[in-house]
Amino acid sequence: MSTSNPDELLTVAEIARELKYTEATIRVWIKQGRLRAIQATNREYRVRRSDLQAMLSKQEPQPTGPTEVASLEDSLVGQFTHDDA
């Protein structure tokens, strides 16, 4: 992502292209309040680059490796096994 002017106003389409998400996802983030935006018209929003960067820095990392999967799997196994002995 470009590190240009933090006050640069981005469209939903520009953000979607940069982040490789759909425009619908970006609009959901705006409606949920996760991404701060300025309503330019009845259907269009603009987002300051600094607000986009702030939202991205707050996101929790998603599990990506087998370690996280194994941990989740281990905790679920404990919930669904019973010792009837």
N, C-alpha and C positions, 0 to 999 in steps of 0.2 A: 504494500500500500504506500502511496506517495506521502511524503512528510511535508507537503507544502503548507501554505497559509492555514493556520488553525481555524480562522474565521470563514474560510471558503465554504460556500453553500453547495451541497451536493443534492442531486435528485435521488429518488428511490431507485431509478434505473442505474444510475452511476454506482451507488452503493452495492446493488445486487451484482453488477458486473465485477466490481473489485473483490467482493467477498465470495463470489461464486455461489450465491443463494438466489432464490427466485424473488421477484419483486413482491409477491404475495407475502413471503416470509418477512421481508423488511417492513411491510405495512402492518403485519401482526405485531412485530416488536414495537412499532410506534403506538399502535392502539393499546397495547399492554402497558405502555409507559416505560418499557425497557430502553427505548431509544428516543431521546428528546428530539422533537421536530417542530418546525414552524409550518403552519398551514398556509400555503401560498395561495391556493384557490380552494374551491369546495372539495376537489378531489386530488389535489397535488400538495406534496409536502417537500420541504427543504430541510436538510440536516447540516448543522455545522460540523466540519471535519473534527473539531475538538470534542464535540459530543459523541461522535462515532467512536473516536479513539478512547474516550472515557468508558463507553459501554463495553468495548472490546477488552479493555484492561480489567474490568470487573468480572468477566465471564470465567466460570470455573472450567478447568481443563476436562475434556471428556476422556474416559478410560480408553486406552488405545492398545494395550498389550495384554498378553496372557496372564500376567500377574493379577491385574484387576479382575479378570474373569474368574480366575481360580479363587480369589478371595470371596467373590460373590457366590460362586458355586458352593464353597465350603460352608458359608453361612446359611444358604438355603437348605443344604442337606441336613444340617442340624435341626432345622425347623420342621422338616417333613419326615424324619425318622423317629420311630418310637421304640423304646426298649421295654418290651412287655415281660421281660424275665422276672 
